Amino acid sequence: MNKQRLTAIALLIVLIASFSVLLSIGSDIYREKPPIPTAFTDVQGQPLFTQNDIERGQLVWRSMGGHQLGSIWGHGSYVAPDWTADWLHREAQAWLDITAKAQYGRSFNELDSIKKAGLEQSLRDDLRHNSLTTSANGEIHISLSDTRVKAIEEVSDHYLSLFGDDPKLATLREQYAMKEGTVPDLERRQQLNAFLFWGAWAAITERKGQEYTYTNNWPFDPQLGNTPTSDNIVWSILSIVTLIAGVGALVWHHAAGKHEELPTPAKEDPLFLKKPTASQKAVGKYFVTAVGLFLLQVLLGGITAHYAVEGQNFYGIPLSEILPYSVTRTWHTQLAVFWIATAWLGTGLYIAPALSGYEPKFQRLGVNVLWVALVIVVLGSMAGEWIGVQQYFDLDTNFLFGHQGYEYIDLGRVWQVLLLAGLLIWLTLVTAAIRPALKVQGEMRPVIWVLYASCVAIGLFYGAGLFMGKHTNLAIAEYWRWWVVHLWVEGFFETFATSVIALMLVRLGLIRARSANGAVLFATVIFLTGGLIGTLHHLYFTGTPTGVIAWGAIFSALEVVPLALIGFEAIESYRMRNASPWMIRYKWAIMFFVATAFWNLVGAGVLGFLINPPISLYFIQGLNTTATHGHAAFMGVYGMLGVGLMLFCLRGLTGQIQWSDKLLKGAFWSLNIGLAAMVFMSLLPVGLTQFFAVIENGYWFARSPEVIHSPLVETLVWMRVPGDVIFGAGGLFLGAFLFDIIKKAIGAKGTQAIADSTLSANA
């Protein structure tokens, strides 16, 4: 049995084993999720919040932007507080003051340290106690002490005012970048309180028979007894050991392997004489659309970042009333997925006929119809999200057409279904074009099959988001959300990209087919070994059992292992740019592949591992350290790769048209320098500042206005401006390059038409 067949078998085993683990843990999460009781009651049995209140409150939270306005259990945006930590802190302070005044006639802060310590212990005993009871008919009731009910009423009054338009909290709303009357309807605000309280209850209430909470003692708050669990610490240490062992094994494998010399490139570009098919020409509009969406995303990113220093305003203009922070951030994050996916989907439609040499009937029509469908979904979902956040929809209509509230899959359910339908149309088109190539017993058959398998996964796995219903428990919703975000984006798109790049380089005669086969299969095995089960590192503190910490810690460490050798890939790619004189045509596509490798190491590897170990994420989940990793990995890896793939396809579409080297050079260096400045001059320093604040005062403090709007943090946010400007210039250079080649293409077409008419007249 040859090495390639063994690797293919290993890949199959990895897929079966990994999905078995993921589904098994999903079953555990379903059984052990934080319960939503029939009612929270006082000691007399009078209901405070009912199940209906909590479920409707979840819909209210989703309608106002959900993750895009503050966070719950650490997942969401960064300007407004984490509502879980904020509620717990406010409830604890209210409880302590109520009890101190009842027992000593003074506020808690006026007591001596001994009395304070005694009351804090009583606070922990009350809040951490799980009073859940189940009746014979299956109803769940949770009883709350009289003191706690009074404290909850105080916090509820605060939130009723905050999410309304009470002028007393106008300054706080401005600091949180919340528009006036975020939730205008009083009944909706009361239901929202029920949901926010339930999330806080799960974070402070110990599981039955255990000494840790439903969220594994997150958020960190020593006053409440929320400190790291033993599982958190032990598995963090073991994850670091796993990382070291994995890197060592991979280096050993690399050193022991045989490294073939690169082939001598052909004297002429092997792809230059191949004219694009009708459907390939139609793909050009995908790349124009991708760049347009990218420029819009950059603009919205600047507006969203500015809210961190001026709250509701944009240089004095009350922009939040028209374009709330939750909308701009929704569009910014969603457009990142849309433009990159558009570039990659366009690449798939371009590369499939190139591999098979076959143009299916009606392929061009299908490509055009799919483009129209994607534009409708993008514009329709964006409009629906704005209408939803402005509270113009009722809650049920918002679920269908408005804002679902879950980061990266915010679009309403109807738009979500239509997007899945679009992906299935794309898969159908790719299948029709690539099918002849799948039957050929050629050297590149294994890579082509890996490419096609990744296309199938891309087409189908977005559907995992549909498993989240209207009232799905948040713990289950997070589980399925990360199937989409991590598996769809970080797993199968990675495999797709690896395969496409290998096929491109083989077609150019820059690497041998045999080497490409082995490299792609091995890389896919290594990436997916950690990448699939590594999804669980997002779920440590989202109402999941402790087993998630063990699996997530070990396999998320393995995600980083293959990145240790990414420098070799970068150097090899860089050398290829001068492999032959005609390679100048592909120079900037290759350079963007090099940038992808660099950011894979820095953004996904170094900055990713910063937040991967449980003990690390315990303190910094939802801080700007997450944004640091997100920007460096998402734009640095997937964005740069999307641009590189787009340039490669455009090279084939533009034929002999002369490209502007200056514009591409400006785009490449501006995007990379701007991204680095943004990450290291602003996002990372802000995240580290918050990290210190968590350790010293608790998680709630790091997300409070005292830190977010402190002089130091606001200065660091302003430090992002140079990077944003340079990065934005890179986007404009890219747009100008695209405009330039379109103008030249139109000119060349006109010249050709004149030449044809002249020849006809002479004839």
PEDAJO-V587853 format. One record per pair of residues at least 24 apart in sequence whose C-alpha atoms are under 8 Angstrom apart, sorted by the first residue. I is the first residue (numbers start at 1). J is the second residue. Records with the same first field share a line. If there is no record, write none. Layout:
I = J ; J
//
This chain:
3 = 518
4 = 517 ; 518 ; 521
7 = 518 ; 521 ; 522 ; 525
8 = 521
10 = 525
11 = 521 ; 524 ; 525
14 = 525 ; 528 ; 529
15 = 528
18 = 529 ; 532 ; 533
19 = 532 ; 533
21 = 533
22 = 532 ; 533
25 = 547 ; 548
26 = 476 ; 479
28 = 545
29 = 475 ; 476 ; 543 ; 544 ; 545
30 = 475 ; 476
32 = 543 ; 544 ; 545
33 = 214 ; 473 ; 475 ; 476 ; 543 ; 544 ; 545
34 = 202 ; 214 ; 475 ; 543
36 = 140 ; 198 ; 473
37 = 139 ; 140 ; 141 ; 142
38 = 139 ; 140 ; 141
39 = 140 ; 141 ; 142
40 = 141 ; 142 ; 143 ; 144
41 = 141 ; 142 ; 143 ; 144
42 = 143 ; 144 ; 145 ; 146 ; 149
43 = 143 ; 144 ; 145 ; 146
45 = 143
49 = 194
50 = 194
53 = 191 ; 192 ; 194 ; 195
54 = 191 ; 192 ; 194 ; 195 ; 198
55 = 195 ; 471
56 = 188 ; 191 ; 192 ; 195 ; 471
57 = 188 ; 189 ; 190 ; 191 ; 192 ; 193 ; 194 ; 195 ; 196
58 = 191 ; 192 ; 195 ; 471
59 = 395 ; 399 ; 470 ; 471
60 = 188 ; 189 ; 191 ; 192 ; 395
61 = 192 ; 195 ; 405
62 = 403 ; 404 ; 405 ; 406
63 = 388 ; 389 ; 391 ; 395 ; 398 ; 399 ; 402 ; 403 ; 404 ; 405
64 = 182 ; 183 ; 326 ; 388 ; 389 ; 390 ; 391 ; 403 ; 405
65 = 326 ; 327 ; 330 ; 389 ; 403 ; 404 ; 405
66 = 404 ; 405 ; 406 ; 407
67 = 405 ; 406 ; 407
68 = 325 ; 326 ; 327 ; 329 ; 330 ; 405 ; 406 ; 407
69 = 178 ; 325 ; 326
71 = 622
72 = 199
73 = 199 ; 203 ; 215 ; 218 ; 219 ; 541 ; 542
74 = 219 ; 621 ; 622
75 = 621 ; 622
76 = 407 ; 622
77 = 622
78 = 622 ; 623 ; 624 ; 703
79 = 175 ; 176 ; 177 ; 307 ; 308 ; 703 ; 708
80 = 175 ; 176 ; 177 ; 178 ; 703 ; 704
81 = 176 ; 700 ; 703 ; 704
82 = 622 ; 700 ; 703
83 = 196 ; 200
84 = 196 ; 197 ; 199 ; 200 ; 203 ; 219
85 = 200 ; 219 ; 699 ; 700
86 = 700
87 = 155 ; 196 ; 197 ; 200
88 = 200 ; 204
89 = 700
90 = 155
91 = 148 ; 151 ; 152 ; 154 ; 155
92 = 123 ; 151 ; 224
94 = 151 ; 154 ; 155
95 = 123 ; 147 ; 148 ; 150 ; 151
96 = 120 ; 123
98 = 147 ; 151
99 = 147
120 = 223 ; 224
123 = 224
124 = 223 ; 224 ; 225
127 = 204 ; 205 ; 224
128 = 204 ; 205 ; 206 ; 213
129 = 205 ; 206
130 = 205 ; 206 ; 207 ; 208
156 = 190 ; 193
159 = 189 ; 193
160 = 186 ; 189 ; 190 ; 193
163 = 189
164 = 189
173 = 311 ; 312
174 = 310 ; 311 ; 312 ; 313
175 = 308 ; 310 ; 311 ; 312 ; 705 ; 709
176 = 311 ; 312 ; 705
177 = 307 ; 308 ; 310 ; 311 ; 312 ; 320 ; 324 ; 325
178 = 311 ; 312 ; 320 ; 324 ; 325
179 = 312 ; 320 ; 321 ; 324
180 = 321
182 = 390
183 = 391
184 = 391
202 = 543
203 = 543
214 = 541 ; 543 ; 544 ; 545
215 = 540 ; 541 ; 542 ; 543 ; 544
216 = 540 ; 541 ; 543 ; 544 ; 545 ; 546
217 = 541
218 = 541 ; 618
219 = 618 ; 619 ; 698 ; 699 ; 700
220 = 618 ; 619 ; 694 ; 698 ; 699
221 = 697 ; 698 ; 699 ; 700
222 = 698
228 = 615 ; 618
231 = 546 ; 549 ; 550
232 = 549 ; 614 ; 615
233 = 614 ; 615
235 = 549 ; 550 ; 553 ; 554 ; 613 ; 614
236 = 553 ; 613 ; 614 ; 615
238 = 553 ; 554
239 = 553 ; 554 ; 555 ; 556 ; 557 ; 613
240 = 557 ; 613
242 = 554 ; 557 ; 558
243 = 557 ; 558 ; 560 ; 561
246 = 558 ; 561
247 = 561 ; 562 ; 564
250 = 561 ; 562
251 = 565
260 = 515
262 = 510 ; 511 ; 512
263 = 509 ; 510 ; 511 ; 512
264 = 509 ; 510
265 = 508 ; 509 ; 510 ; 579 ; 580
266 = 509 ; 580
267 = 580 ; 582
268 = 582
269 = 508 ; 582 ; 583
270 = 507 ; 508 ; 509
271 = 507 ; 508 ; 652
272 = 652 ; 655
275 = 652 ; 653 ; 655
276 = 652 ; 653
277 = 353 ; 359
278 = 364
279 = 349 ; 350 ; 359 ; 363 ; 364 ; 365 ; 367
280 = 349 ; 350 ; 353 ; 364 ; 653
281 = 653
282 = 364 ; 367 ; 368
283 = 346 ; 349 ; 350 ; 367
284 = 346 ; 650 ; 653
285 = 371
286 = 342 ; 343 ; 346 ; 371
287 = 342 ; 343 ; 346 ; 646
288 = 738
289 = 339 ; 342
290 = 338 ; 339 ; 340 ; 342 ; 343
291 = 339 ; 731 ; 734 ; 735
292 = 735
293 = 335 ; 338 ; 339
294 = 335 ; 336 ; 339 ; 731
295 = 728 ; 731 ; 732 ; 735
296 = 335
297 = 331 ; 332 ; 333 ; 335 ; 336
298 = 332 ; 728 ; 731
299 = 728
300 = 328 ; 329 ; 331 ; 332
301 = 328 ; 329 ; 332
302 = 724
303 = 328
304 = 328 ; 329 ; 332
305 = 717
308 = 708 ; 709 ; 714 ; 717
309 = 709 ; 714 ; 717 ; 718
323 = 386
326 = 389
327 = 385 ; 386 ; 389
330 = 407 ; 408 ; 410
331 = 382
333 = 407 ; 408
334 = 408 ; 409 ; 410
336 = 635
337 = 408
338 = 378
340 = 638 ; 639 ; 642
343 = 642 ; 643 ; 645 ; 646
344 = 642 ; 645 ; 646
345 = 426
346 = 646
347 = 645 ; 646 ; 649
348 = 430
349 = 426 ; 429 ; 430
350 = 649
351 = 500 ; 649
352 = 430 ; 431 ; 433 ; 434
353 = 433 ; 434
355 = 434 ; 437
356 = 433 ; 434 ; 435 ; 436 ; 437
358 = 433 ; 434 ; 436
359 = 433
360 = 432 ; 433
363 = 429 ; 433
366 = 425 ; 429
367 = 426 ; 429
370 = 422 ; 425 ; 426
373 = 422
374 = 419 ; 422
377 = 415 ; 418 ; 419
380 = 415
381 = 411 ; 412 ; 415
382 = 411
384 = 411 ; 412
385 = 410 ; 411 ; 412
399 = 470
406 = 481
408 = 485
409 = 465 ; 481
413 = 466
416 = 466
417 = 466
420 = 459 ; 460 ; 462 ; 463
423 = 458 ; 459 ; 460
424 = 459 ; 460
426 = 459
427 = 455 ; 456 ; 459
430 = 455
443 = 513 ; 514 ; 517
444 = 503 ; 513 ; 514 ; 516 ; 517
446 = 517 ; 521
447 = 499 ; 502 ; 503 ; 516 ; 517 ; 520 ; 521
448 = 499 ; 503
450 = 495 ; 496 ; 499 ; 521
451 = 495 ; 496 ; 499 ; 500
454 = 492 ; 493 ; 495 ; 496
455 = 492 ; 496
457 = 488 ; 492
458 = 488 ; 492 ; 493
461 = 487 ; 488
462 = 488
474 = 542
475 = 542 ; 543 ; 544
478 = 539 ; 542
479 = 539
482 = 535 ; 538
483 = 535
486 = 535
487 = 531 ; 532 ; 535
490 = 531
491 = 527 ; 528 ; 531 ; 532
495 = 524
497 = 641
501 = 645
510 = 576 ; 579
523 = 562
526 = 562
527 = 559 ; 562
528 = 559
529 = 555 ; 558 ; 559
530 = 555 ; 556 ; 557 ; 558 ; 559
531 = 555 ; 556 ; 558 ; 559
534 = 558 ; 559
537 = 612 ; 613 ; 614
540 = 614
541 = 618
549 = 614
553 = 612 ; 613 ; 614
556 = 612 ; 613
557 = 609 ; 612 ; 613
560 = 604 ; 605 ; 608 ; 609
563 = 600 ; 601 ; 605
564 = 601 ; 605
566 = 597 ; 598 ; 600 ; 601
567 = 597 ; 598 ; 601
569 = 594 ; 597
570 = 594 ; 595 ; 597 ; 598
585 = 651
586 = 647 ; 648 ; 651
588 = 644 ; 647 ; 664 ; 665 ; 668
589 = 643 ; 644 ; 645 ; 646 ; 647 ; 648
590 = 644
591 = 644 ; 668
592 = 640 ; 641 ; 643 ; 644 ; 668
593 = 640 ; 641 ; 644
595 = 636 ; 637 ; 640 ; 672
596 = 636 ; 637 ; 638 ; 640 ; 641
597 = 637
599 = 632 ; 633 ; 636 ; 637
600 = 633 ; 636 ; 637
602 = 632 ; 633
603 = 628 ; 629 ; 630 ; 631 ; 632 ; 633 ; 636 ; 637
604 = 629 ; 632 ; 633 ; 637
607 = 632
608 = 633
619 = 691 ; 694 ; 695 ; 699
620 = 687 ; 690 ; 691 ; 694
623 = 687 ; 690 ; 691 ; 702 ; 703
624 = 683 ; 684 ; 686 ; 687 ; 688 ; 690
625 = 683 ; 684 ; 686 ; 687 ; 688
626 = 687
627 = 683
628 = 679 ; 683 ; 684 ; 687
631 = 675 ; 679
632 = 675 ; 676 ; 679
636 = 672 ; 675
654 = 741 ; 745
657 = 741 ; 744 ; 745
658 = 741
659 = 737 ; 741
660 = 737 ; 740
663 = 733 ; 734 ; 736 ; 737
664 = 733 ; 734 ; 737
666 = 730 ; 733
667 = 729 ; 730 ; 731 ; 732 ; 733 ; 734
668 = 730
669 = 730
670 = 726 ; 727 ; 728 ; 729 ; 730
671 = 726 ; 727 ; 728 ; 729 ; 730 ; 731
672 = 727
673 = 723 ; 726 ; 727
674 = 722 ; 723 ; 724 ; 725 ; 726 ; 727 ; 728 ; 730
675 = 723 ; 724 ; 727
676 = 723
677 = 720 ; 722 ; 723
678 = 719 ; 720 ; 721 ; 722 ; 723 ; 724
681 = 716 ; 719 ; 720
682 = 716 ; 717 ; 718 ; 719 ; 720
683 = 716 ; 717 ; 720
685 = 716
686 = 713 ; 716 ; 717
689 = 713
//
